[in-house]
């Protein structure tokens, strides 16, 4: 029989033909253990066609210089400098307000430590950080480093000179006024330094606030923030230095008589015993111009004071959306199948886009939709196209293919042509409802939807890159030892399935999951016919006239495992991401053969060998045949289902970890429940009939088939095999090898 559709053309592989002496070799040649890389890595080309994302300038530095830069940006060093900067800001104020002069030496020691740490950081930053030397922050840090000197009394006393003697009060007064003005300037510089440290911590640990997703600060945001800080710092420093020029002295009257006579009297100190208890900066001169004076009242109400964030609006409305969009592009280039949801507040983004009409929010939502549509349009087979083009500067959809090993599932809608004539325009919704059933069951069990061919769907479960030993070629004859070996050395690509946390499962678990997915699809399809989304099509008058009142929507399923080339087919006008391989064609043939056997699900013996022993015991062997283009005889299996249990195959997810639990054919009672009423005597007779047929004892096979048909007269595989025996008068041909050639399969 011939298939009504084809997914890929037949591929002839020269090295698949066995050598002339192959029949003399054992069925299985021992192969050394191999560990295949199954993770997806997207490497960007370095030629002229594809340009990489901007590189980090640190890549060109020596290893020692990179280690120094990493040390400066490490969390312990950043936290240490944060503490040191805070002390440099408020330590001297704490000394003057809360401690006596006896404690000064301790604070001077701490200030000395701060000076050493600031100087060390300044020197290492000048050496290791790119673009730091002679920059604005270089000058700022240089000032901040030397600004610690006035806090070290040992050094500062040497600078301003000895304060002993009768002019100490005068010098102290001058030092106080000068120190106060310099202190205000230095405090601004240190505050900027503190702002930079806190900013670094914010970006380094923003993942704790965003649920583990870190958004890298954009270059636009970084540059804008630096320019804003520079201008604000320069403005504040300018005001601090300029305002004292206009301060006081304009309306003051100088009374020379009192000034000359009384100043000398009031400033004469006969003993220094009292002054020695105080610091120089704590001694001030109070001056009164005769009997004239002015009273000043000031109010300080911190609660009524607010601070302005200069770049908050720009960052919130412009810079953060740009950074989130860059994060989406970066994630798509690294993992094209990852979620493209932004790390921001989705509700706020939608509100800004719809209610406020902010262009950046609209652009962010549009990019998210485009990324999602790309994933839906290209699928798993087009992941390389998405990743390499999103990570490069040019558009190049025509990329080379990549060899993989996967399980391929093909499902076909029965009586589709006649149904299309009845439904007309509604046929699109009809097909999409069927596709939703197939795709949902597949994705819940680690599979991917690939190609939709009108009345058919191609699905895949990727196992690894390259070939899976003993399970990738038609010439392979896998054994139980081969299955155990590949499960020890190979892990499938990361996939969360229906869970929230990704897993890397074994090839056997992937095969069991794929079989469970197709069983679930078949059962869900049957239930959708009864009080489900497909019921509306069964009660239409034209459908009833065409097919009768007992019509039900059905599909056939074929499954196989093998290698394929994953990539894009088409031109610059239109491409389709799919798989090209004779193994994909084999899945199509198995589905078409389900019409011949009268069974919904057909599997090849290569896939059956990859299943777990618990799953294999539920399979029923139906026939062994030779088909066009495949040198190795094909053994076809089916999975019998008698009860269409609602809710079958609902994925089990561990609530504690969010990981999907493995399927368990051995212990899960659901697999027994859907086969309830399937008589053991029937299964035994049907299996014995097939074994006798393969061994050449067709008379014995006829006997077992007759017994099986007495129990289940309408069984499709038994009817088919009985027809084959009848065509040959129940006698095996003289050259019988255990299989027959089936033309058109």
DAWO-V784533 format. One record per helix or strand. SS is the DSSP state (hx for helix, st for strand). FROM is the first residue (numbers start at 1). LEN is the number of residues. Records with the same first field share a line. If there is no record, write none. Layout:
SS=FROM-LEN + FROM-LEN
//
This chain:
hx=14-3 + 20-5 + 57-4 + 63-11 + 75-24 + 101-28 + 136-11 + 149-3 + 153-8 + 168-37 + 206-3 + 219-28 + 256-11 + 275-3 + 280-3 + 302-3 + 312-23 + 346-11 + 359-20 + 380-11 + 416-29 + 480-10 + 507-23 + 535-4 + 541-7 + 582-16 + 605-6 + 613-4 + 670-4 + 680-16 + 698-14 + 716-12
st=402-12 + 448-5 + 456-10 + 495-1 + 503-1 + 555-16 + 575-6 + 601-4 + 619-8 + 634-6 + 653-1 + 660-1 + 740-2
//
